[in-house]
Amino acid sequence: MNTTDTTPWYRQFWPWFLISLPATAVIACTYTIYLAVLHKPNMINDNYYQEGLSVNDRIKQDQRATSLSMQANLSFSQQTGKVNVYLTGNNKPLDSLSLTVSAVGDKLLDRTYTLKPINTNLFSIAQPELPDGRYYLTLEPEHREWRLLSEITLPRDETLVLTNNIASRGVKPSSSNE
């Protein structure tokens, strides 16, 4: 006795199982593309060419900070709610300083603050509201002649010393005719 299965293919299990495997991959790929378009990465700099050209300017800023023996002590005062920066070195009196706070891994948290002078070497701003985490700090005068750098993990109560990039890397500065 010969029995043949006469049910059509679309009523059987195995064809639908085999079709579901590539269909699942197509759905997952479509969802991944949707997420990539919706949430563009914020760590990528669209202006990478200009960033590359500015490397020489940054090196000159670091060398200038070294030649001026620039250093800054940054302290957080819980009593007054202020951030104080005490600047030392052979610099001329400044009208203001620019403090750039760059979040590690999240460009949306990057901020720039203008510090006003209290006296010749002391500058202050209200303590910024930043979430806990790791940040890079850059301190520059308004004319961007030199810069001081540091890395900080918030919250922090003790004083932080900002130095130039050459000193922080232990690189001997090259002599330049400035």
Chimera marker file (.cmm) of the C-alpha trace (Angstrom):
<marker_set name="trace">
<marker id="1" x="0.000" y="0.000" z="0.000" r="1" g="1" b="0" radius="0.5"/>
<marker id="2" x="1.376" y="3.294" z="-1.143" r="1" g="1" b="0" radius="0.5"/>
<marker id="3" x="0.371" y="6.417" z="0.727" r="1" g="1" b="0" radius="0.5"/>
<marker id="4" x="1.471" y="9.745" z="-0.621" r="1" g="1" b="0" radius="0.5"/>
<marker id="5" x="1.296" y="12.976" z="1.290" r="1" g="1" b="0" radius="0.5"/>
<marker id="6" x="-0.950" y="15.339" z="-0.631" r="1" g="1" b="0" radius="0.5"/>
<marker id="7" x="-0.806" y="18.340" z="1.727" r="1" g="1" b="0" radius="0.5"/>
<marker id="8" x="0.527" y="21.446" z="0.000" r="1" g="1" b="0" radius="0.5"/>
<marker id="9" x="4.010" y="22.738" z="0.946" r="1" g="1" b="0" radius="0.5"/>
<marker id="10" x="2.721" y="25.841" z="2.735" r="1" g="1" b="0" radius="0.5"/>
<marker id="11" x="0.934" y="23.673" z="5.290" r="1" g="1" b="0" radius="0.5"/>
<marker id="12" x="4.064" y="21.822" z="6.300" r="1" g="1" b="0" radius="0.5"/>
<marker id="13" x="6.513" y="22.760" z="9.076" r="1" g="1" b="0" radius="0.5"/>
<marker id="14" x="9.935" y="22.483" z="7.401" r="1" g="1" b="0" radius="0.5"/>
<marker id="15" x="9.518" y="24.987" z="4.558" r="1" g="1" b="0" radius="0.5"/>
<marker id="16" x="8.393" y="27.668" z="7.026" r="1" g="1" b="0" radius="0.5"/>
<marker id="17" x="11.242" y="26.866" z="9.380" r="1" g="1" b="0" radius="0.5"/>
<marker id="18" x="13.783" y="27.205" z="6.545" r="1" g="1" b="0" radius="0.5"/>
<marker id="19" x="12.212" y="30.482" z="5.380" r="1" g="1" b="0" radius="0.5"/>
<marker id="20" x="12.210" y="31.904" z="8.932" r="1" g="1" b="0" radius="0.5"/>
<marker id="21" x="16.020" y="31.752" z="9.277" r="1" g="1" b="0" radius="0.5"/>
<marker id="22" x="16.874" y="34.269" z="6.492" r="1" g="1" b="0" radius="0.5"/>
<marker id="23" x="13.746" y="36.295" z="7.311" r="1" g="1" b="0" radius="0.5"/>
<marker id="24" x="14.997" y="36.747" z="10.876" r="1" g="1" b="0" radius="0.5"/>
<marker id="25" x="18.362" y="37.952" z="9.565" r="1" g="1" b="0" radius="0.5"/>
<marker id="26" x="16.654" y="40.474" z="7.261" r="1" g="1" b="0" radius="0.5"/>
<marker id="27" x="14.541" y="41.822" z="10.145" r="1" g="1" b="0" radius="0.5"/>
<marker id="28" x="17.582" y="42.107" z="12.428" r="1" g="1" b="0" radius="0.5"/>
<marker id="29" x="19.560" y="43.889" z="9.702" r="1" g="1" b="0" radius="0.5"/>
<marker id="30" x="16.723" y="46.347" z="9.081" r="1" g="1" b="0" radius="0.5"/>
<marker id="31" x="16.482" y="47.101" z="12.808" r="1" g="1" b="0" radius="0.5"/>
<marker id="32" x="20.259" y="47.616" z="13.033" r="1" g="1" b="0" radius="0.5"/>
<marker id="33" x="20.155" y="50.101" z="10.133" r="1" g="1" b="0" radius="0.5"/>
<marker id="34" x="17.249" y="51.896" z="11.828" r="1" g="1" b="0" radius="0.5"/>
<marker id="35" x="19.265" y="52.212" z="15.075" r="1" g="1" b="0" radius="0.5"/>
<marker id="36" x="22.372" y="53.422" z="13.225" r="1" g="1" b="0" radius="0.5"/>
<marker id="37" x="20.432" y="56.162" z="11.453" r="1" g="1" b="0" radius="0.5"/>
<marker id="38" x="18.486" y="57.177" z="14.546" r="1" g="1" b="0" radius="0.5"/>
<marker id="39" x="21.468" y="57.288" z="16.955" r="1" g="1" b="0" radius="0.5"/>
<marker id="40" x="24.410" y="58.773" z="15.123" r="1" g="1" b="0" radius="0.5"/>
<marker id="41" x="27.708" y="58.351" z="16.987" r="1" g="1" b="0" radius="0.5"/>
<marker id="42" x="28.716" y="61.526" z="18.829" r="1" g="1" b="0" radius="0.5"/>
<marker id="43" x="32.376" y="60.599" z="19.324" r="1" g="1" b="0" radius="0.5"/>
<marker id="44" x="33.268" y="61.087" z="15.672" r="1" g="1" b="0" radius="0.5"/>
<marker id="45" x="34.586" y="64.498" z="14.671" r="1" g="1" b="0" radius="0.5"/>
<marker id="46" x="33.256" y="65.598" z="11.291" r="1" g="1" b="0" radius="0.5"/>
<marker id="47" x="36.004" y="68.177" z="10.984" r="1" g="1" b="0" radius="0.5"/>
<marker id="48" x="38.948" y="65.758" z="11.156" r="1" g="1" b="0" radius="0.5"/>
<marker id="49" x="40.966" y="67.600" z="8.500" r="1" g="1" b="0" radius="0.5"/>
<marker id="50" x="41.007" y="70.848" z="10.486" r="1" g="1" b="0" radius="0.5"/>
<marker id="51" x="41.797" y="68.868" z="13.640" r="1" g="1" b="0" radius="0.5"/>
<marker id="52" x="44.811" y="67.392" z="11.903" r="1" g="1" b="0" radius="0.5"/>
<marker id="53" x="46.028" y="70.799" z="10.789" r="1" g="1" b="0" radius="0.5"/>
<marker id="54" x="45.723" y="72.186" z="14.315" r="1" g="1" b="0" radius="0.5"/>
<marker id="55" x="48.171" y="69.651" z="15.791" r="1" g="1" b="0" radius="0.5"/>
<marker id="56" x="51.122" y="71.977" z="15.108" r="1" g="1" b="0" radius="0.5"/>
<marker id="57" x="49.297" y="74.842" z="16.845" r="1" g="1" b="0" radius="0.5"/>
<marker id="58" x="48.757" y="72.652" z="19.909" r="1" g="1" b="0" radius="0.5"/>
<marker id="59" x="52.427" y="71.724" z="20.018" r="1" g="1" b="0" radius="0.5"/>
<marker id="60" x="53.338" y="75.433" z="19.909" r="1" g="1" b="0" radius="0.5"/>
<marker id="61" x="50.882" y="76.129" z="22.740" r="1" g="1" b="0" radius="0.5"/>
<marker id="62" x="52.487" y="73.388" z="24.848" r="1" g="1" b="0" radius="0.5"/>
<marker id="63" x="55.996" y="74.681" z="24.110" r="1" g="1" b="0" radius="0.5"/>
<marker id="64" x="54.940" y="78.222" z="24.994" r="1" g="1" b="0" radius="0.5"/>
<marker id="65" x="53.469" y="77.025" z="28.313" r="1" g="1" b="0" radius="0.5"/>
<marker id="66" x="56.762" y="75.278" z="29.056" r="1" g="1" b="0" radius="0.5"/>
<marker id="67" x="58.824" y="78.359" z="28.226" r="1" g="1" b="0" radius="0.5"/>
<marker id="68" x="56.587" y="80.473" z="30.508" r="1" g="1" b="0" radius="0.5"/>
<marker id="69" x="56.719" y="77.822" z="33.303" r="1" g="1" b="0" radius="0.5"/>
<marker id="70" x="52.925" y="77.818" z="33.413" r="1" g="1" b="0" radius="0.5"/>
<marker id="71" x="51.056" y="75.714" z="35.961" r="1" g="1" b="0" radius="0.5"/>
<marker id="72" x="47.561" y="75.904" z="37.426" r="1" g="1" b="0" radius="0.5"/>
<marker id="73" x="46.048" y="74.503" z="40.610" r="1" g="1" b="0" radius="0.5"/>
<marker id="74" x="42.343" y="73.796" z="40.263" r="1" g="1" b="0" radius="0.5"/>
<marker id="75" x="40.358" y="73.375" z="43.473" r="1" g="1" b="0" radius="0.5"/>
<marker id="76" x="36.711" y="72.720" z="44.242" r="1" g="1" b="0" radius="0.5"/>
<marker id="77" x="35.271" y="74.672" z="47.175" r="1" g="1" b="0" radius="0.5"/>
<marker id="78" x="32.207" y="73.006" z="48.653" r="1" g="1" b="0" radius="0.5"/>
<marker id="79" x="31.584" y="75.951" z="51.008" r="1" g="1" b="0" radius="0.5"/>
<marker id="80" x="31.331" y="78.577" z="48.258" r="1" g="1" b="0" radius="0.5"/>
<marker id="81" x="30.251" y="76.277" z="45.420" r="1" g="1" b="0" radius="0.5"/>
<marker id="82" x="33.037" y="77.600" z="43.209" r="1" g="1" b="0" radius="0.5"/>
<marker id="83" x="35.919" y="76.246" z="41.185" r="1" g="1" b="0" radius="0.5"/>
<marker id="84" x="39.089" y="78.262" z="41.804" r="1" g="1" b="0" radius="0.5"/>
<marker id="85" x="42.132" y="78.245" z="39.522" r="1" g="1" b="0" radius="0.5"/>
<marker id="86" x="45.409" y="79.578" z="40.867" r="1" g="1" b="0" radius="0.5"/>
<marker id="87" x="47.770" y="80.297" z="37.975" r="1" g="1" b="0" radius="0.5"/>
<marker id="88" x="51.563" y="80.434" z="38.312" r="1" g="1" b="0" radius="0.5"/>
<marker id="89" x="54.205" y="81.231" z="35.740" r="1" g="1" b="0" radius="0.5"/>
<marker id="90" x="55.690" y="84.104" z="33.774" r="1" g="1" b="0" radius="0.5"/>
<marker id="91" x="52.516" y="85.182" z="32.076" r="1" g="1" b="0" radius="0.5"/>
<marker id="92" x="51.152" y="88.675" z="31.678" r="1" g="1" b="0" radius="0.5"/>
<marker id="93" x="47.921" y="89.608" z="33.525" r="1" g="1" b="0" radius="0.5"/>
<marker id="94" x="44.866" y="88.086" z="31.892" r="1" g="1" b="0" radius="0.5"/>
<marker id="95" x="41.282" y="89.295" z="31.537" r="1" g="1" b="0" radius="0.5"/>
<marker id="96" x="39.861" y="85.772" z="31.510" r="1" g="1" b="0" radius="0.5"/>
<marker id="97" x="40.674" y="82.107" z="31.096" r="1" g="1" b="0" radius="0.5"/>
<marker id="98" x="38.824" y="79.460" z="29.138" r="1" g="1" b="0" radius="0.5"/>
<marker id="99" x="38.292" y="76.076" z="30.817" r="1" g="1" b="0" radius="0.5"/>
<marker id="100" x="37.163" y="73.347" z="28.424" r="1" g="1" b="0" radius="0.5"/>
<marker id="101" x="35.742" y="70.216" z="30.034" r="1" g="1" b="0" radius="0.5"/>
<marker id="102" x="35.587" y="67.265" z="27.605" r="1" g="1" b="0" radius="0.5"/>
<marker id="103" x="33.756" y="64.122" z="28.654" r="1" g="1" b="0" radius="0.5"/>
<marker id="104" x="35.479" y="60.875" z="27.802" r="1" g="1" b="0" radius="0.5"/>
<marker id="105" x="33.336" y="59.089" z="25.222" r="1" g="1" b="0" radius="0.5"/>
<marker id="106" x="30.403" y="61.530" z="25.107" r="1" g="1" b="0" radius="0.5"/>
<marker id="107" x="30.778" y="64.716" z="23.099" r="1" g="1" b="0" radius="0.5"/>
<marker id="108" x="27.336" y="65.894" z="24.227" r="1" g="1" b="0" radius="0.5"/>
<marker id="109" x="28.704" y="66.560" z="27.742" r="1" g="1" b="0" radius="0.5"/>
<marker id="110" x="31.561" y="68.809" z="26.523" r="1" g="1" b="0" radius="0.5"/>
<marker id="111" x="31.442" y="72.326" z="28.004" r="1" g="1" b="0" radius="0.5"/>
<marker id="112" x="33.544" y="75.493" z="27.883" r="1" g="1" b="0" radius="0.5"/>
<marker id="113" x="33.549" y="77.924" z="30.804" r="1" g="1" b="0" radius="0.5"/>
<marker id="114" x="34.985" y="81.447" z="31.041" r="1" g="1" b="0" radius="0.5"/>
<marker id="115" x="36.811" y="82.090" z="34.306" r="1" g="1" b="0" radius="0.5"/>
<marker id="116" x="36.882" y="85.666" z="35.582" r="1" g="1" b="0" radius="0.5"/>
<marker id="117" x="39.861" y="86.991" z="37.554" r="1" g="1" b="0" radius="0.5"/>
<marker id="118" x="39.614" y="87.643" z="41.283" r="1" g="1" b="0" radius="0.5"/>
<marker id="119" x="43.180" y="88.948" z="41.372" r="1" g="1" b="0" radius="0.5"/>
<marker id="120" x="46.245" y="88.640" z="39.117" r="1" g="1" b="0" radius="0.5"/>
<marker id="121" x="46.678" y="84.883" z="39.573" r="1" g="1" b="0" radius="0.5"/>
<marker id="122" x="43.323" y="83.666" z="40.931" r="1" g="1" b="0" radius="0.5"/>
<marker id="123" x="40.347" y="82.924" z="38.681" r="1" g="1" b="0" radius="0.5"/>
<marker id="124" x="36.935" y="81.567" z="39.634" r="1" g="1" b="0" radius="0.5"/>
<marker id="125" x="33.621" y="80.259" z="38.286" r="1" g="1" b="0" radius="0.5"/>
<marker id="126" x="30.545" y="78.691" z="39.819" r="1" g="1" b="0" radius="0.5"/>
<marker id="127" x="30.973" y="74.941" z="40.146" r="1" g="1" b="0" radius="0.5"/>
<marker id="128" x="29.537" y="73.353" z="36.990" r="1" g="1" b="0" radius="0.5"/>
<marker id="129" x="26.891" y="70.667" z="37.222" r="1" g="1" b="0" radius="0.5"/>
<marker id="130" x="28.567" y="67.675" z="35.614" r="1" g="1" b="0" radius="0.5"/>
<marker id="131" x="27.685" y="64.008" z="36.097" r="1" g="1" b="0" radius="0.5"/>
<marker id="132" x="30.240" y="61.811" z="37.812" r="1" g="1" b="0" radius="0.5"/>
<marker id="133" x="32.816" y="60.392" z="35.441" r="1" g="1" b="0" radius="0.5"/>
<marker id="134" x="36.130" y="60.984" z="33.711" r="1" g="1" b="0" radius="0.5"/>
<marker id="135" x="36.887" y="64.296" z="31.945" r="1" g="1" b="0" radius="0.5"/>
<marker id="136" x="39.760" y="65.998" z="30.144" r="1" g="1" b="0" radius="0.5"/>
<marker id="137" x="40.451" y="69.615" z="31.131" r="1" g="1" b="0" radius="0.5"/>
<marker id="138" x="42.080" y="72.268" z="28.947" r="1" g="1" b="0" radius="0.5"/>
<marker id="139" x="42.898" y="75.709" z="30.362" r="1" g="1" b="0" radius="0.5"/>
<marker id="140" x="43.777" y="78.481" z="27.886" r="1" g="1" b="0" radius="0.5"/>
<marker id="141" x="43.877" y="82.278" z="27.875" r="1" g="1" b="0" radius="0.5"/>
<marker id="142" x="41.475" y="84.021" z="25.532" r="1" g="1" b="0" radius="0.5"/>
<marker id="143" x="44.227" y="84.647" z="22.948" r="1" g="1" b="0" radius="0.5"/>
<marker id="144" x="45.179" y="80.910" z="23.046" r="1" g="1" b="0" radius="0.5"/>
<marker id="145" x="48.891" y="81.584" z="23.386" r="1" g="1" b="0" radius="0.5"/>
<marker id="146" x="49.438" y="78.570" z="25.665" r="1" g="1" b="0" radius="0.5"/>
<marker id="147" x="47.431" y="75.739" z="27.197" r="1" g="1" b="0" radius="0.5"/>
<marker id="148" x="47.462" y="73.527" z="30.267" r="1" g="1" b="0" radius="0.5"/>
<marker id="149" x="45.983" y="70.028" z="30.367" r="1" g="1" b="0" radius="0.5"/>
<marker id="150" x="44.829" y="67.483" z="32.891" r="1" g="1" b="0" radius="0.5"/>
<marker id="151" x="42.482" y="64.576" z="33.411" r="1" g="1" b="0" radius="0.5"/>
<marker id="152" x="39.976" y="64.422" z="36.249" r="1" g="1" b="0" radius="0.5"/>
<marker id="153" x="37.493" y="61.961" z="37.678" r="1" g="1" b="0" radius="0.5"/>
<marker id="154" x="34.463" y="63.560" z="39.306" r="1" g="1" b="0" radius="0.5"/>
<marker id="155" x="33.449" y="63.891" z="42.088" r="1" g="1" b="0" radius="0.5"/>
<marker id="156" x="36.679" y="65.334" z="43.452" r="1" g="1" b="0" radius="0.5"/>
<marker id="157" x="37.469" y="67.315" z="46.593" r="1" g="1" b="0" radius="0.5"/>
<marker id="158" x="41.245" y="67.722" z="46.459" r="1" g="1" b="0" radius="0.5"/>
<marker id="159" x="43.284" y="70.149" z="44.346" r="1" g="1" b="0" radius="0.5"/>
<marker id="160" x="44.194" y="69.185" z="40.782" r="1" g="1" b="0" radius="0.5"/>
<marker id="161" x="47.390" y="70.377" z="39.074" r="1" g="1" b="0" radius="0.5"/>
<marker id="162" x="47.180" y="71.294" z="35.381" r="1" g="1" b="0" radius="0.5"/>
<marker id="163" x="50.419" y="71.208" z="33.401" r="1" g="1" b="0" radius="0.5"/>
<marker id="164" x="51.336" y="71.526" z="29.759" r="1" g="1" b="0" radius="0.5"/>
<marker id="165" x="51.154" y="68.489" z="27.495" r="1" g="1" b="0" radius="0.5"/>
<marker id="166" x="54.932" y="68.255" z="27.084" r="1" g="1" b="0" radius="0.5"/>
<marker id="167" x="55.544" y="68.113" z="30.836" r="1" g="1" b="0" radius="0.5"/>
<marker id="168" x="52.734" y="65.626" z="31.414" r="1" g="1" b="0" radius="0.5"/>
<marker id="169" x="54.152" y="63.219" z="28.820" r="1" g="1" b="0" radius="0.5"/>
<marker id="170" x="57.735" y="63.617" z="30.033" r="1" g="1" b="0" radius="0.5"/>
<marker id="171" x="58.894" y="64.878" z="26.633" r="1" g="1" b="0" radius="0.5"/>
<marker id="172" x="61.820" y="67.253" z="26.562" r="1" g="1" b="0" radius="0.5"/>
<marker id="173" x="60.685" y="70.453" z="24.797" r="1" g="1" b="0" radius="0.5"/>
<marker id="174" x="62.485" y="71.333" z="21.606" r="1" g="1" b="0" radius="0.5"/>
<marker id="175" x="64.066" y="74.741" z="21.312" r="1" g="1" b="0" radius="0.5"/>
<marker id="176" x="62.210" y="76.982" z="18.931" r="1" g="1" b="0" radius="0.5"/>
<marker id="177" x="62.730" y="80.565" z="17.876" r="1" g="1" b="0" radius="0.5"/>
<marker id="178" x="59.616" y="82.317" z="19.121" r="1" g="1" b="0" radius="0.5"/>
<link id1="1" id2="2" r="1" g="1" b="0" radius="0.2"/>
<link id1="2" id2="3" r="1" g="1" b="0" radius="0.2"/>
<link id1="3" id2="4" r="1" g="1" b="0" radius="0.2"/>
<link id1="4" id2="5" r="1" g="1" b="0" radius="0.2"/>
<link id1="5" id2="6" r="1" g="1" b="0" radius="0.2"/>
<link id1="6" id2="7" r="1" g="1" b="0" radius="0.2"/>
<link id1="7" id2="8" r="1" g="1" b="0" radius="0.2"/>
<link id1="8" id2="9" r="1" g="1" b="0" radius="0.2"/>
<link id1="9" id2="10" r="1" g="1" b="0" radius="0.2"/>
<link id1="10" id2="11" r="1" g="1" b="0" radius="0.2"/>
<link id1="11" id2="12" r="1" g="1" b="0" radius="0.2"/>
<link id1="12" id2="13" r="1" g="1" b="0" radius="0.2"/>
<link id1="13" id2="14" r="1" g="1" b="0" radius="0.2"/>
<link id1="14" id2="15" r="1" g="1" b="0" radius="0.2"/>
<link id1="15" id2="16" r="1" g="1" b="0" radius="0.2"/>
<link id1="16" id2="17" r="1" g="1" b="0" radius="0.2"/>
<link id1="17" id2="18" r="1" g="1" b="0" radius="0.2"/>
<link id1="18" id2="19" r="1" g="1" b="0" radius="0.2"/>
<link id1="19" id2="20" r="1" g="1" b="0" radius="0.2"/>
<link id1="20" id2="21" r="1" g="1" b="0" radius="0.2"/>
<link id1="21" id2="22" r="1" g="1" b="0" radius="0.2"/>
<link id1="22" id2="23" r="1" g="1" b="0" radius="0.2"/>
<link id1="23" id2="24" r="1" g="1" b="0" radius="0.2"/>
<link id1="24" id2="25" r="1" g="1" b="0" radius="0.2"/>
<link id1="25" id2="26" r="1" g="1" b="0" radius="0.2"/>
<link id1="26" id2="27" r="1" g="1" b="0" radius="0.2"/>
<link id1="27" id2="28" r="1" g="1" b="0" radius="0.2"/>
<link id1="28" id2="29" r="1" g="1" b="0" radius="0.2"/>
<link id1="29" id2="30" r="1" g="1" b="0" radius="0.2"/>
<link id1="30" id2="31" r="1" g="1" b="0" radius="0.2"/>
<link id1="31" id2="32" r="1" g="1" b="0" radius="0.2"/>
<link id1="32" id2="33" r="1" g="1" b="0" radius="0.2"/>
<link id1="33" id2="34" r="1" g="1" b="0" radius="0.2"/>
<link id1="34" id2="35" r="1" g="1" b="0" radius="0.2"/>
<link id1="35" id2="36" r="1" g="1" b="0" radius="0.2"/>
<link id1="36" id2="37" r="1" g="1" b="0" radius="0.2"/>
<link id1="37" id2="38" r="1" g="1" b="0" radius="0.2"/>
<link id1="38" id2="39" r="1" g="1" b="0" radius="0.2"/>
<link id1="39" id2="40" r="1" g="1" b="0" radius="0.2"/>
<link id1="40" id2="41" r="1" g="1" b="0" radius="0.2"/>
<link id1="41" id2="42" r="1" g="1" b="0" radius="0.2"/>
<link id1="42" id2="43" r="1" g="1" b="0" radius="0.2"/>
<link id1="43" id2="44" r="1" g="1" b="0" radius="0.2"/>
<link id1="44" id2="45" r="1" g="1" b="0" radius="0.2"/>
<link id1="45" id2="46" r="1" g="1" b="0" radius="0.2"/>
<link id1="46" id2="47" r="1" g="1" b="0" radius="0.2"/>
<link id1="47" id2="48" r="1" g="1" b="0" radius="0.2"/>
<link id1="48" id2="49" r="1" g="1" b="0" radius="0.2"/>
<link id1="49" id2="50" r="1" g="1" b="0" radius="0.2"/>
<link id1="50" id2="51" r="1" g="1" b="0" radius="0.2"/>
<link id1="51" id2="52" r="1" g="1" b="0" radius="0.2"/>
<link id1="52" id2="53" r="1" g="1" b="0" radius="0.2"/>
<link id1="53" id2="54" r="1" g="1" b="0" radius="0.2"/>
<link id1="54" id2="55" r="1" g="1" b="0" radius="0.2"/>
<link id1="55" id2="56" r="1" g="1" b="0" radius="0.2"/>
<link id1="56" id2="57" r="1" g="1" b="0" radius="0.2"/>
<link id1="57" id2="58" r="1" g="1" b="0" radius="0.2"/>
<link id1="58" id2="59" r="1" g="1" b="0" radius="0.2"/>
<link id1="59" id2="60" r="1" g="1" b="0" radius="0.2"/>
<link id1="60" id2="61" r="1" g="1" b="0" radius="0.2"/>
<link id1="61" id2="62" r="1" g="1" b="0" radius="0.2"/>
<link id1="62" id2="63" r="1" g="1" b="0" radius="0.2"/>
<link id1="63" id2="64" r="1" g="1" b="0" radius="0.2"/>
<link id1="64" id2="65" r="1" g="1" b="0" radius="0.2"/>
<link id1="65" id2="66" r="1" g="1" b="0" radius="0.2"/>
<link id1="66" id2="67" r="1" g="1" b="0" radius="0.2"/>
<link id1="67" id2="68" r="1" g="1" b="0" radius="0.2"/>
<link id1="68" id2="69" r="1" g="1" b="0" radius="0.2"/>
<link id1="69" id2="70" r="1" g="1" b="0" radius="0.2"/>
<link id1="70" id2="71" r="1" g="1" b="0" radius="0.2"/>
<link id1="71" id2="72" r="1" g="1" b="0" radius="0.2"/>
<link id1="72" id2="73" r="1" g="1" b="0" radius="0.2"/>
<link id1="73" id2="74" r="1" g="1" b="0" radius="0.2"/>
<link id1="74" id2="75" r="1" g="1" b="0" radius="0.2"/>
<link id1="75" id2="76" r="1" g="1" b="0" radius="0.2"/>
<link id1="76" id2="77" r="1" g="1" b="0" radius="0.2"/>
<link id1="77" id2="78" r="1" g="1" b="0" radius="0.2"/>
<link id1="78" id2="79" r="1" g="1" b="0" radius="0.2"/>
<link id1="79" id2="80" r="1" g="1" b="0" radius="0.2"/>
<link id1="80" id2="81" r="1" g="1" b="0" radius="0.2"/>
<link id1="81" id2="82" r="1" g="1" b="0" radius="0.2"/>
<link id1="82" id2="83" r="1" g="1" b="0" radius="0.2"/>
<link id1="83" id2="84" r="1" g="1" b="0" radius="0.2"/>
<link id1="84" id2="85" r="1" g="1" b="0" radius="0.2"/>
<link id1="85" id2="86" r="1" g="1" b="0" radius="0.2"/>
<link id1="86" id2="87" r="1" g="1" b="0" radius="0.2"/>
<link id1="87" id2="88" r="1" g="1" b="0" radius="0.2"/>
<link id1="88" id2="89" r="1" g="1" b="0" radius="0.2"/>
<link id1="89" id2="90" r="1" g="1" b="0" radius="0.2"/>
<link id1="90" id2="91" r="1" g="1" b="0" radius="0.2"/>
<link id1="91" id2="92" r="1" g="1" b="0" radius="0.2"/>
<link id1="92" id2="93" r="1" g="1" b="0" radius="0.2"/>
<link id1="93" id2="94" r="1" g="1" b="0" radius="0.2"/>
<link id1="94" id2="95" r="1" g="1" b="0" radius="0.2"/>
<link id1="95" id2="96" r="1" g="1" b="0" radius="0.2"/>
<link id1="96" id2="97" r="1" g="1" b="0" radius="0.2"/>
<link id1="97" id2="98" r="1" g="1" b="0" radius="0.2"/>
<link id1="98" id2="99" r="1" g="1" b="0" radius="0.2"/>
<link id1="99" id2="100" r="1" g="1" b="0" radius="0.2"/>
<link id1="100" id2="101" r="1" g="1" b="0" radius="0.2"/>
<link id1="101" id2="102" r="1" g="1" b="0" radius="0.2"/>
<link id1="102" id2="103" r="1" g="1" b="0" radius="0.2"/>
<link id1="103" id2="104" r="1" g="1" b="0" radius="0.2"/>
<link id1="104" id2="105" r="1" g="1" b="0" radius="0.2"/>
<link id1="105" id2="106" r="1" g="1" b="0" radius="0.2"/>
<link id1="106" id2="107" r="1" g="1" b="0" radius="0.2"/>
<link id1="107" id2="108" r="1" g="1" b="0" radius="0.2"/>
<link id1="108" id2="109" r="1" g="1" b="0" radius="0.2"/>
<link id1="109" id2="110" r="1" g="1" b="0" radius="0.2"/>
<link id1="110" id2="111" r="1" g="1" b="0" radius="0.2"/>
<link id1="111" id2="112" r="1" g="1" b="0" radius="0.2"/>
<link id1="112" id2="113" r="1" g="1" b="0" radius="0.2"/>
<link id1="113" id2="114" r="1" g="1" b="0" radius="0.2"/>
<link id1="114" id2="115" r="1" g="1" b="0" radius="0.2"/>
<link id1="115" id2="116" r="1" g="1" b="0" radius="0.2"/>
<link id1="116" id2="117" r="1" g="1" b="0" radius="0.2"/>
<link id1="117" id2="118" r="1" g="1" b="0" radius="0.2"/>
<link id1="118" id2="119" r="1" g="1" b="0" radius="0.2"/>
<link id1="119" id2="120" r="1" g="1" b="0" radius="0.2"/>
<link id1="120" id2="121" r="1" g="1" b="0" radius="0.2"/>
<link id1="121" id2="122" r="1" g="1" b="0" radius="0.2"/>
<link id1="122" id2="123" r="1" g="1" b="0" radius="0.2"/>
<link id1="123" id2="124" r="1" g="1" b="0" radius="0.2"/>
<link id1="124" id2="125" r="1" g="1" b="0" radius="0.2"/>
<link id1="125" id2="126" r="1" g="1" b="0" radius="0.2"/>
<link id1="126" id2="127" r="1" g="1" b="0" radius="0.2"/>
<link id1="127" id2="128" r="1" g="1" b="0" radius="0.2"/>
<link id1="128" id2="129" r="1" g="1" b="0" radius="0.2"/>
<link id1="129" id2="130" r="1" g="1" b="0" radius="0.2"/>
<link id1="130" id2="131" r="1" g="1" b="0" radius="0.2"/>
<link id1="131" id2="132" r="1" g="1" b="0" radius="0.2"/>
<link id1="132" id2="133" r="1" g="1" b="0" radius="0.2"/>
<link id1="133" id2="134" r="1" g="1" b="0" radius="0.2"/>
<link id1="134" id2="135" r="1" g="1" b="0" radius="0.2"/>
<link id1="135" id2="136" r="1" g="1" b="0" radius="0.2"/>
<link id1="136" id2="137" r="1" g="1" b="0" radius="0.2"/>
<link id1="137" id2="138" r="1" g="1" b="0" radius="0.2"/>
<link id1="138" id2="139" r="1" g="1" b="0" radius="0.2"/>
<link id1="139" id2="140" r="1" g="1" b="0" radius="0.2"/>
<link id1="140" id2="141" r="1" g="1" b="0" radius="0.2"/>
<link id1="141" id2="142" r="1" g="1" b="0" radius="0.2"/>
<link id1="142" id2="143" r="1" g="1" b="0" radius="0.2"/>
<link id1="143" id2="144" r="1" g="1" b="0" radius="0.2"/>
<link id1="144" id2="145" r="1" g="1" b="0" radius="0.2"/>
<link id1="145" id2="146" r="1" g="1" b="0" radius="0.2"/>
<link id1="146" id2="147" r="1" g="1" b="0" radius="0.2"/>
<link id1="147" id2="148" r="1" g="1" b="0" radius="0.2"/>
<link id1="148" id2="149" r="1" g="1" b="0" radius="0.2"/>
<link id1="149" id2="150" r="1" g="1" b="0" radius="0.2"/>
<link id1="150" id2="151" r="1" g="1" b="0" radius="0.2"/>
<link id1="151" id2="152" r="1" g="1" b="0" radius="0.2"/>
<link id1="152" id2="153" r="1" g="1" b="0" radius="0.2"/>
<link id1="153" id2="154" r="1" g="1" b="0" radius="0.2"/>
<link id1="154" id2="155" r="1" g="1" b="0" radius="0.2"/>
<link id1="155" id2="156" r="1" g="1" b="0" radius="0.2"/>
<link id1="156" id2="157" r="1" g="1" b="0" radius="0.2"/>
<link id1="157" id2="158" r="1" g="1" b="0" radius="0.2"/>
<link id1="158" id2="159" r="1" g="1" b="0" radius="0.2"/>
<link id1="159" id2="160" r="1" g="1" b="0" radius="0.2"/>
<link id1="160" id2="161" r="1" g="1" b="0" radius="0.2"/>
<link id1="161" id2="162" r="1" g="1" b="0" radius="0.2"/>
<link id1="162" id2="163" r="1" g="1" b="0" radius="0.2"/>
<link id1="163" id2="164" r="1" g="1" b="0" radius="0.2"/>
<link id1="164" id2="165" r="1" g="1" b="0" radius="0.2"/>
<link id1="165" id2="166" r="1" g="1" b="0" radius="0.2"/>
<link id1="166" id2="167" r="1" g="1" b="0" radius="0.2"/>
<link id1="167" id2="168" r="1" g="1" b="0" radius="0.2"/>
<link id1="168" id2="169" r="1" g="1" b="0" radius="0.2"/>
<link id1="169" id2="170" r="1" g="1" b="0" radius="0.2"/>
<link id1="170" id2="171" r="1" g="1" b="0" radius="0.2"/>
<link id1="171" id2="172" r="1" g="1" b="0" radius="0.2"/>
<link id1="172" id2="173" r="1" g="1" b="0" radius="0.2"/>
<link id1="173" id2="174" r="1" g="1" b="0" radius="0.2"/>
<link id1="174" id2="175" r="1" g="1" b="0" radius="0.2"/>
<link id1="175" id2="176" r="1" g="1" b="0" radius="0.2"/>
<link id1="176" id2="177" r="1" g="1" b="0" radius="0.2"/>
<link id1="177" id2="178" r="1" g="1" b="0" radius="0.2"/>
</marker_set>
